[in-house]
């Protein structure tokens, strides 16, 4: 498919997962707040928004600021993860607006699709099964692949470069969708075109420079898609 403003024929799409395909960032944010209140940390609720799409260093800085010991930090992280897992089983994990329609549209057009996520393999699998979208994707990469491949996490380009290689397409024929500044920067660093669909955090000026397009949700993209897309 060809998009106005992009001279290259798009043949493959790589998605982030958390906050883009599913509302997990919102669930993690709420779980952070509940876990903190149970531990009586007294952390401002909006402080946890800083963890949305955070780099490894940003997360480490956050934990160093708010937790006295590694044990306190680890207990907080485990409680957060347990809550999100529980809420997923309870049906609170949802596809973000327009995701189902976009996946159907891309599948009907015969595009290759993959996920490049920084989340853990078991969580990614859990989310895909819970939302019923597992079979749309040719493959996925998770934090497990980051560990196994000894590659750097986002915003380093590594996971997108690995996905590009596995997709076996030229960079110019791939389009990335991301929701966070960290992810958009990773796609940019990999030399890939990226559409940003923000979740909890509004796009920054840097995001506006790095992304080729910013859409409110996937319905917004599909609306723009139908108005300026043409099939070769």
N, C-alpha and C positions, 0 to 999 in steps of 0.2 A: 504494500500500500504506500501511497505517497501523500505527504502532508504539505500543505502550503507553507512556504518558508523553509522547507527542508528539501534539498535537492536529491537526497538519497532515498531509495526505495526501502521502506521499513519491512523487514522480514521476521524480526524477533523482538520480543519484549521481556525485559527483566524487571521484576517487582521486588521492592522491599516488602516486608510483611506487617510488622507491628505498627499500628497507627495509619497504615495505608490500606491494606486489604481488610483488616479487622480492627475493632475498637479496643484492642488490647492495651494501648497506651493509657486510655481512660481508666481501664480496670486496674492497671498497675498503679496509676496515680491514686485511686481510691484505696487500693490495698496498702500503699505506702502510708497514707494518712491513718488508716485503721491500725496498722502495725505500730506506728509511732505513738498513737494515743494509748494503745494497750501497754506500751513501755513507758508511757508518761515522759516522752522526750521533750515536749513543749516546742517542737519545731513548727514554724509557720506553715500553714497548709500549702501556700503557693510556692514554698521552697522546693517541693518535690517536682514541680514542673521543670526544674533545671535538669532532672534526670531524663527528660524526654529526648530521645535521640542523642544522649550525651556520649562523648568520647570516653575511653577508658580513663584518661587522666582526669576529666571533669568529674567522673563518678568517684574516683579515688579522693579527689579534693573535697567532694561533698561529704563522703563518709568520714574523712579526717576531721572535718569541721564539726560534725554533729554527733559523733560516737566516740566514747572515751576508750573503748577497747575493741579489739578485733572480734571478740566473742559477742559483744553487743551488736556490732555490725552484722555478723553472720546470722545471729538470731533474727534480726530485723529483715534481712534479705530472705531467709527461709520462710518466715511468716508471710511476707509479701508474695512469694512464689506459690506458697500453699493456698493462699486466698484466691489468687488468680486461677489456679488449677481447679479449685472448688467451684468458683463462679462460672468457669467454662463448662464444667459438668452440669451446672444448674441452668445452662442456656443463656447466660448473660453475655457471652461472647457473640458478637454480631458482625456480619459483613458491613463495611462502611457503604454509604449511599452510592449506588450505581456500580458497585463492584461486580455483582452477578451479571448485570447487563453488559458491562465492558468485557468480562471474560467470555460471555457467549458471542459477542460481536467479534472479538479477536479470534476465537476458535473457528467461527464460521468463515473467517477470511483466511484460515490456514496458517496463521502465524505461530511460530515457535514461542513458547512461554516458559519462564523459569522464575524461581524465587532466589534472591540473594539476601539472606537475613543474618543479623548478628545474634539472634536468639539461639538457645540451646536446641539440639536436635529433637529431644523428646517433647519439648514444648511446641516446636514448629509442627511436628507430626500430630500432636494433640489438637492444635488449632485447626489444621487442615481437615482432620477427620470430623471435628465438631461442627465445622461450617459446611462440609460436603463439597469442598472445591479441590480436593486432592488430585483428581484425575485430569484437571485442566492443564497441569504443568508437566513438561517433558522431564524436568529434574529440579532439584532445589539444592542450595548450599546453605549451611548453617554455621554456627560457631564451632561445631565439630570439625568442619572442613578447614576453618581458620587454624584450629589446633593441629590437625593432622598435616596440613600443608605448610605449617610454620610460617603463616602469612599474617600480616598486620590487619587489625580490624578497621572499620570505617572511622575516620575519613580517608584512610589510606585507600588506594584504588584496588588493592589486591583481590578482594572477593569479587569485584566486578570484572577484573581482568581474567580471573579464573572462570567466571560464568561465561564470559565472551568466548574463551577458548573452548569450553565444553559445548557451547551452542554451535560452534563451528561456523560462525558468520563473521563477516568483516564488521569492524566497529561502526562504520557509517550506515550499516543496515540494521542497527539495534537501537531501540528506544527504551529508556529507563523511566520508571515511575518511583518517586520517593516522597516522603512526607516531612522529613526533618532536614535541617541545615547540614548536619553531619553526613547524611546520606546523599544529599544533593552535591556536596563537596566531593564525596567519594566518586560519584559518577563523573563529575567534571574532571577530577584527577585522573580518571581512567580514560579520558578522551571520548566519553559517551554523551549523547544528547539525553537530557533529562527533563521530564515534566514533573513539576512539584504539585502535590495535592496535600496541602498543610492539614495537620490535625489539631493538636492542642496549642501549638505555638504558631503565631503569625509569621509569615515569611519576612526575612530581613532584607536589607538593601543588597547584601552579598548574594542572597538566594535569587533575587531578581536578576542579578547579573549572570549567575551560574546556570539557572534553569532557562530552557527555551520557551517555557510556558508555565504559568501558575493557574491552576484550576481550583475552584471551591470544592468540588467533589468529582467523582467519575461521571455523574450525569452532566456536569458542566463540560467535561472533556468531550463526552459523546455528542453533546449539542454542537460544540465547536467542530468536532470531528465530522459530523454530518454536513456542516455548512461549507467546509473547505477541503474535504477529503475526496480524492478521486482514485479510482482503481485503474491500474494499467491494463 
